[in-house]
Amino acid sequence: MPLTRETPLTGLPGVGPARAKKLEKLGLHTLGDTLEHLPQRYEDRRACCAIADAPEDRPCCISAVVAAQPRVSFVRRGLSLVKVRAVDGTGTVFITFFNQDYIREVMCTGQTYVFYGTVERQGNLFSMTNPVFEREGSSRFTGLIMPVYPLTAGISNNLLAGLTRRAVDECLDGLPEVLPARLRKAHQLCQIQYARKHIHYPASFEELAIARRRLVFEELFILTCGLAQLKDRRGQGSGRVLAGEPEAFTALLPFAPTGAQRRAMEDIAGDLRSGKVMNRLVQGDVGSGKTAVAAYGAWTAARNGVQCAMMAPTELLAEQHARTLERLLSPAGVRVALLTAAVKGREKKALLAALAAGEIDLLVGTHALFSEGVEYRELGLVIADEQHRFGVAQRSALAEKGGVVPPHVLVMSATPIPRTLALIVYGDLDVSVINELPPGRTPVKTVLVGENKRQSMYGFVRKQAAEGRQVYIVCPSVEENGGAGWEDAPGLDLKAVTAYARELSERVFPDLRVGFVHGRLKSREKEAVMSSFAGGGLDVLVSTTVIEVGVDVPNASLMIIENAERFGLSQLHQLRGRVGRGTHESWCVLVTSSRSETARERLKALCATNDGFEIAEKDFQLRGPGDLFGTRQHGLPQLKVADFAADMELLKEAQAAAEELIASDPELKKPSHRLLKRRVRELFEKHAELLN
């Protein structure tokens, strides 16, 4: 019976029910699935070395004759050794296999085998441990560029390689071609059969590059087609027309806005009067003045008789926004209210009644804004601060409060990321960038110090406190770890918030008010400490990165970051942005005991610039996109083969091609786009709310 892509893996030799269950953990059910299970790396097993010429620093293949019957010895219960002696014209190699007793039966004296592994040399003695081996001429696992796959317990690479080999040999004919021929030709992309074959079994690394380029382009193209469709559909939706000139609003401000702030306001004004629903991201560096831009949106909504809801990630930040916006907007007649979990009983009942009656123009709060029972008279604008703290579903839930006519959506983010990447991560949004700091903001001076400067640094903390300033000290961990204690080896183990705060309070700064905060504290406890610090009740706040998105404390002038090498540049930049928010000269001290030249170079890059976008580009090159987003889910499907950092040029190419194709066929209705349409749907099916 011929094998097809639909053939269940249980129908293949060596795959019983138990093994099939383990393969399912890798998402492998059919032979066709194995074509999609891509190698994570490759081993070049093509060249064979003589025993005496084998390199010592990397694996290689050697062809040698088994000179004597393999011997098994039992070292202890559960541990056996098989010893093999093999020879070629240049020497003898002694090979040891652990717990592989079957080798005694399958390996024949006088037979030539190819062994792949690292040859170790001591004088004229050569040895190998647990090499891959097969009879000379087999060429199943040697004599080729070998794919190495992601595995799970109980599944070997040899088993997966065997399955993908069967799939490549039997299932490539009739493989559906998603990319139209015209597109492949324009972008010099190989056919899908070639790509699938050579991504698993390339005869050369040039073939591998051609195959990978095709698959990366296809993956990014399908993703960007889906996002372009989404943007196109959202742009077609009719929205409320809200009129309000930025010039009239800026007259209310106690300061002159920067050119970048004005441009962002003009972008928003254009969206609001277009008659289409606004979906815009305002991306600005720490302290660039995004709140004033948000205030413009809220002011415009109020002038047009509709309500605005502004969602913040923490109660403390919501309270801060409410105070700032009330001070800014109440003179213009905009009625501002705050809704958090702390608002209860009669107060909450009265607030909700006023909201439903249209007596509140701007409601600021946390996720409570879209909870059950919160009804707006007419919600015209939703503002989400710190987009990456909210999932797409939460943003949609708040948007649904707008009723029949969907509200305009404005997203604010203080995480600078490269613009091309922003177009992917926030693919459904138009992007405005605020890349100027308001006048009067003094750049934070950043210095890198080692453990030998610790006492001087503590002296500087005292000096700041004596002048009435406040200090943040950020640590990478919460509890004491299992290494040496802080007293025994300062700087060697990770600074832990609870132990370090106690040490500072009791022994280093007994005369200063020291508090600590971390993510494991209950919300109420966390908010109480942060409020105390914001109100001047603490001199020193020891914290984890929980303060990264935190309150505005203009009196804080010094940020010390312990074990700075443990953080990404973008995260360090976000933390640094907690100081320098007032009129006082401010510093950020990066403390490291790392001797790694790479780590120190990264930290020096931060000392050299205060430009968040420049830092984000550097971080992106060094660490990829993971650090820019942390471990959060940004609502996009996971990629299998593309790498945002490595494939940026191809991403730009795929984006341009996708936008051109969607412009000519927005719903992908042409016969030549039928398969593409299906693949877009499949990619987004786990994120159904995105494409509906």
N, C-alpha and C positions, 0 to 999 in steps of 0.2 A: 504494500500500500504506500503510495507516494507521500512524502512529508510536505506539509504546507505551513504557512505562518500560524494557522489556527490549531495545528497539532498540539495537544496537551503534552507537557513535559513528562507526565507519567507514562506516556506511550513510547518513551525512549529508553534504551538499555541503560541500567545503572541508576534510574530515577524511580524509586519506589515511593509509597505514600509518605514515609517519614522524611525522606529527602525533599519531596515535593513541597511539604509544609515549610521546610526551611527556605526553599527557593522563593516561596510566596512572600516571605519577609523582605525579600529584595524586589518585590513587585513582579516576579517572574512566574507566569502561569502557562504560557504557550511558547512555542519555538520562536514565533515572531517577536515576543517580548524581549528575547535575548539580543535581538538586533538593536534594540533601543537601550540596552544596558551597556553603557560605554565604558571603556577602560579608563582608569584614573591615571595610569602612567604606562610606560613601555620599557622593556629590557631588550637591549641589543644583543641577541644570542647568535649572530650570524658568523662571526669569525672564530676559528679554532686556533688555540695556542698550543705549542709544545709545553710539556710540564715544566721544563727548565726556564722557559721564556715567559711563563704566566705572570701578569702584573700582580703586585701585592695589595694594591689599593682599591681594586674594583673586581666584580665578578667577571668570569670569562668561561668559555667552553674549552675543554680539553678532550681529545680523542685518545683513549687508552685501552689496553687489553687487560682483562681481569686475569691476574697471574696465579691466583690460588683460590680455593673454595672459601667463600665468606664464612667467618666465624662469629657465633653469637655468644655473648657472655652476659650473665645476669648480675648486675651490680647490687641491687636490692629489690625489694618488692616494688613493682611498678616502674622499674627502670632497667631496660636491657640495651646492650650495645651490639651493633653488627659492624665488624671490622672487615674492610676489603682492601686488598693490595692490587694496584693497577700500574701498568708500565707502558711507556712508549720508548722511542729511540733515544730520548734525552734524560730519562730518569724514572724514578718510582714515586708514586703518590699513595699515601695511606689515608683511606677514607673511612670516616665514622658516621654511622647512622644511629640515631636515638629512637628506641621503641618502634623499629620497623623490621620485625623479625621475618616478615614475608620475603625480604630481599635475599635471604639464604636460599630460598626455593626458586626465585625467578632469575637470579643472576648466574650466568654460566661461565665456568673457567674456560679461558681461551677465546672468549667472545669479545669483540670490540664494542665499547660503549662510548657515548658522548656524555660527559659530566659538565653541568653548569653550576658554578658557585665560586667562592673566593678561595684561591690557593694561598695557604700560609706557608712561610718558609722559615726554618731554623737551621742555619748553616746549609748543609746539603740535603736536609730532610724536608719533604713537601707533604702537606696534609690538607684535607678538605673535610668539612662537617656538613652533613645533610644536603648534599647537592641534588639538584634535579638530574635525572639520568634517563637515557633511553638507548636502545640498540642503534648503532651507527646506520644511517640510511632511513630511519623512521621519519625524522623531520616533523614530529608532532609538537615537540616542546623545545627543540634546539634547532640551530641552523636558520633561525628566523628572528624577526622583531616580534617579541612576545608581548601580548597585551596582559596587563595586570589589572584585575577588576575589583571593584568594591565587593567585599565578602560579608558573610555572616557566619556565626558558629556552626560548624558541621558541613560547611560548603567550601571546597578547596578551589584554588585558582585553576588547577588542571581540569576539574569537572566543568567549571564555567567555560573555560577555553574550548573544551570538547563540544559543549552545547552550541557556542557561538560559531564554531567551525562548521557544525552540521547546518546551522541556520544560513550561514554564508554560502555553503555549497548547494543548498536545496531550495532556499526561499527568496532569492533575489529577483527571479523572473516575475514580472507583473507587479513589482513594488510600486505603489502609487506615487506619481510625480506631482508634488504640490506646487512647485514653482513653474510658472509658464515659461515656455521655451524662449520667448523674447526677453524675459527678465534674466534668465540664465546666461543668455548670450551677452546681454548688455553688461553684466557684472562678472563675466568670465567664471562661471560656476559649473562644476562637473555635474553629471547626472546623478540621481539618487542611488542607483545600483552601485556605481563606482564609489560613491561616498561611503555607503554602508559596508561595502566589502573592505575598503582600505582603511577605514577607521578601526576595524578589528584586526586585519591582517595585511598591513602595508609591506610591500617588498622593499621600500626605502622610506626614509623620513621625508623625502620630497612628496611622495604619494600621500603620506599621512597628512602633510600640510595642506595639500589640495583637498583631501576628503574633509578635514576639519573645517577649512574655510567655508566649504559648502554648507555643512551642518550648522555652524555658528551663524552664518548669514540667514539660513532658513529659520532658525529658532528666533533670532532677533527680529526678523522680518514679520513672522507670524505674530509675535508679541506686539510690535509697533503697529501692525495692521489693526489689531484688536483695540489698541489704545486710540489710534486715529479714528476708528469707527465710533468709539465711545465719545471722543471729543466732538466729532461731527454731529452725533445724535443730540448730545447735550446742548450743542450750539444751536440746534434747530428748535429746541423747546422754547415756546414763547414765555417771556417773563414780564414782570411788572416794569413799566418805564418809570424810573426814578430820576428826577432832575435835580441838580445841585452843583453849582460851579465851585471848583476847588478854591478859586480866588476869594469868594465870599466866606468860605470856611477858614482859610488861613488868616483872615483878619481877626478871628477870635483867639488865635494862638498867642501866647506870651513871648514867642520867639519866631524868628524867620526860618521856615522849613528849608532843608537842603534841596538841591536840584533833584537828587534821587527820590526824596520824599514827594516832591511835586510831580515827578514823572509817574510814580506809583499811583498818586491820587488821580492824575489824568487818565491812566489806564482804567482805574475803577469807574471813573465818571463815564468813560466811553462805553464800558460794559453795561452800566446801569441804565443808560439812556438808549441802548441798542434795541430794546424790545426782546432780547434773548436772555436766557438765564445766565448769570455770571458764575463761573467756576474759576476763581483766580487764586494763585499762590503768591504771597508777598514774602520773598526770601531776603532777609536782612541780617547782617552781622550783629553780634551782641552790642546793644546800645545805639543802634543805627536809627532808632526812632520809629519803630513799627507801630507803637501804640497810637501815635498821632495819626497815622494813616488809617488805622482801624477806627479811630474817633471820627474821621471824615466820613467813613461809610455809615456809621451809626447816626451821625448828624443828618446825612442825606436821607436816610430812611425816615427819621422823625419828621423832617420837613415835608415829606410826601405822605405823611399820615399812616405809615406802616411801622411795625415793631422790629427790633433787632435783638438777637440773642448772641451773647459772647461767651464761649466755652473755654475755660482754663483747666489745666491738668491737676491743680491742687487748690484746696480751699484758701490757702494763704495767698496764692497768686491771684485767685478770683477776687479776694478782698482788696488786694493792692490795685488791681485793674479798676474795680468799682470806685475806689477813692479817687484815683487819677482821673477817670472819665467823668465822674460827677463834678470834680473841680473844674474840668475843662469845658464840659457841655451844659451844666445847669444854667450858666449865665445866658445861654442861647435858648433856654426853655426846654431842654431835653431832660425828661424825667428818668433817672437812673435808679435801679434797685438791684439788690444782691440776693441770690438764692443758692444756699449750700445746705448740706445735711444738718448744719448747726441751727438753721431756721426751722422752728417747730411750733406746734400748737396754734394759738390764736394769731401769732405773728405770721405764720406761714399761710393760714387760711385767708387772712386779710390780703396778703401779698398776691396769692393766686386769684382772688376775686378781682383785685385791681388790674392784674395782668389780662384776665379774660374780658374785662370791661374796656380795655384799651387805655387805662390810666397810667401805664408804664411804657415808656418808649424804648428803653434799653435795659434788658435783663442780663446781668453778669452772673456766672456761676460755674459749677463743675458739671459732671454728667447728670446731676439733678435736673438740669434744664430740659432734658427730654424724658424724664420719668413719667409714669402714669399719673394723671390728675393735673399735669401742667398744661393748661390750654391758653393759647394766644388768641387775641382778637383777630389780628392779621399779621402773621410773621413774614416780613419781607426780606430780611437779611440774616444770615447765620455767619458768625465769625468764630473760627476755631483757632485758638492760640496754641502754638507748639504742636503742629500737625502729627508728628510722630508719636505723640502720646495717645492719639485717638485712632481707632480702626475705621475703615471705610463704613462698616455697619453702623457705628455710633454717629458718624457724620450724617449718614442717610437717615437714621432715626430722628435726628433733630430736624433735618430738612423736611421730613414728612409732616412735621408740626405746622408746616406752611399751608396745608389744606390743598385745595384744587390747583392753585397756581403755586408751583414750587418756588421757594425763596432763593434769592441770590446767595452764593456761598463764597466767603473770603477766608482763606487759610493763611495763617502767619507762621513762619518758621525761622528760628534763629540758628539753624544748622546750615552753614554755607556748604553747598556741595557743587561740584562742577556742573555747569549749565546743561551739558548734554545728558548727564546722568539725571539731572532734575527733570528733564523732559520724559525720561522713562519712569522714574519713581513717582512723579506727579503727572503721569501721562494724560490724565483726564482734565488737567488744569492748565490755564494760561499762566505764564510765569512773569512776575515783575521782580526786579532785583534792586534792593537799596544798598548801594555799595559805597556810601559816603557816611562819615560820622558827623553829627551835628557840631557846629563850632563850640568851643569851650570844653569839649571832652578831651581831657589830657590822656595821651596814650600811656598805657601801663608799662612801666619798665620791668623787663623780665630778665632774671639772672639764673645761672645754673651753678649750684654749689655741691661740694662733696661733704662727707661726714666730718671732715676736719674743720668745717666752718660752723658746726652746729651751735657751739656756745656763742659765737658772734651773732648768729641768727636769732638766738633766744634774747640776746641783748637788744637787738633791733625790735623784737616784739615788745619788750619793756618800754623802749623809747616811744613806739607808736601809742601804746596804752597811756603813757604819761602825758602825751599830747592830746588825749581824749579820743584817739582813733580806736577802731576795732579790727580784729584779725580773724581770718579763716585759716584753719589747718586741716587739709584734706588727706585722708589715708585710704589705701586700697582695700582694706579688709575690716571686718567688724569685730570678730573675737580674736583672742590670742591664738596664734597657730602653734603647730607642734615643734617649731624650731627653737633656737635659743631664745631665752627671755630677753625682754627689752634691756634690762639692766646689764645682762651678761654680754650682749653683742649688739649694741645699738647700730642700726643701719643694715644689719645682715638679714634679719627677718623682716617680714612685712609689718609695717606699722599698723596696729589694730586699734580701732577707735576707742573701745571701752577701756582697754588697759592703758593706752597712751594718754587718754583724757585724765584718768585717775593719777597717772604718773606726773603729768603736767600740773594738775591741781594741787597735789600733795607735796611734790618735791621741787618742781622747777618754778612754778608761779603761784606759791601759796597765798600771795597778796593780791592776785588777780581773780576775776570772776570767770571761771572756765566751765563751759557746758559742752555737751556732745549730742549728736543726732545721727541716726542711720536708718536705713530702710526697714529694718526689722522692728522698729518701735511702732506702737499703735499710732494711728493717725493723730489722735488727740494729743498724745505725748510729743509727737514730732512737731505739730503745729504750735504747741505751747513753747517749746524751746526756740523755734524759729521766730516766733512773735517776741519772745524775750530779747533775743539778739537784735531784731529789727528795732525794738523800742529802746535799745541802749542798756538793757539789763545784764548783758554779758560783755566781757572784754575779748574773750577768745572762744571761738566755736570750733570744736573738733568734729569732723564730719566725714562721711563717705561722699560719693558723687551725688547723693540725694539733693545737694544744694545746687546742682548744675542748672536745673530750672527752678529758680527760687525767688525769694523776695528781693526787692530793691533796697539795699542798705547803703545810702550815700556816704555814711560815716566810716564804712569799712575801707581801709586803705592798704591792707597787706593780705596777700593770699600765699600760703606756704603749701606746697604739694609734696608730700612724702612719697618715696619710691616712684618718682615721676616717670621712670622708664616703663612702668606697668600700664600707663595710659596711652591712648592714641593721641596724635597731635590735635585733632579736631576736638576731642573731649577736653584736653588741657586748655585749649583756646576758650571753650565754653566756660570752664571753671574760672579762668583768668578774668572773664567778663563780669564776674561777680564783684570785682573791685574796680576803682576808677569811675564810679558812677556819680561821684560828687565833685566838689571843687578841689579836693585835697590831692596832692601828689601821691600816686599809688604804685605799689610794687607787687610782682609775682615772683616767688622764689621756688625754683624747681630743685628738689633735693634728690640726689641719687648716689648710690655707692657702686653702681654698675661700672664694670671696666670695659664693657662692650663698646667698641668704637662706633658701631652702627647706631646703638642706642644713644650715645652721646651726640652723634651727628644730627639725629632726629630732634633731640632737645635743643641743640644749638639753632636749628632752623626756626624753632618757635621763638627763641630769644631775638632772632634777627628781624622779625616782622610782626605787626599787629593786624595784618590783612587776613581775615578769616577765609576768604576765597582762595588766596594764595596758599594758605596752610592746608585747606581742604584738598587742593590739587596735589600738594606734596604728599599728604597722608594717603590719598587715593593711589598714587604711584607706589608708595611704600607698602601699604597694607591691604589694598583693594577696598571694596565698598563696605565690607562688614563693619569696620570701625565707625564709619559715618552714621550708620543706623543702629549700632549696638546689636543686640540680639532681637530687636523688635521685628514684627511682621509688618511690612508696609502695604500689604494687600495685593501684591502682584504674584502671579504664578512663579514657582521656583524654576530656574533654568537648569538644564541638564548638561549642556556642553559649553555654552558661552560664558565668558568671564568678563565682567564689566571693565575691570582694570586693564586686562591684556588686550581686549578686543574693541577698544574705544573707536578706532578708525572704522572698523567694520560696522559698529553700531551706528555711526553717523551715516554710512552708506545705506544700511538697511532702513534707517529712519526715513531718509530722503525718498528711497524707492517706495516705501509703504505709503507715505503721504501722497506721492504722485499717483499711485494706483487707487487709493481710496478716493482721491479727488475725481478720478475718471469713472469709478464704479463704487459709490459709497456703500451699497448693500451687498457687494460682491455677487451680483446676479448673473454676470456673464458666464456662459458654459465653461470657459477656460479657467474660471475662478471658483468652480464648484467645490473642488477638493480643498482649496485654500480656506474657503468659508467654513467648511466642516472642521478643519484643524484649528481655526481661531476659536470656534465654539468649544471644541474639546479642551483647549488650553485654559479657557476661562470658566469651564463648567463648575469647578470647585469655588469659583468666585462669581456665582451667577448674578449677584446684585450689581456687579460692575457693568454687565452688558445689557441689563434689562431697562 
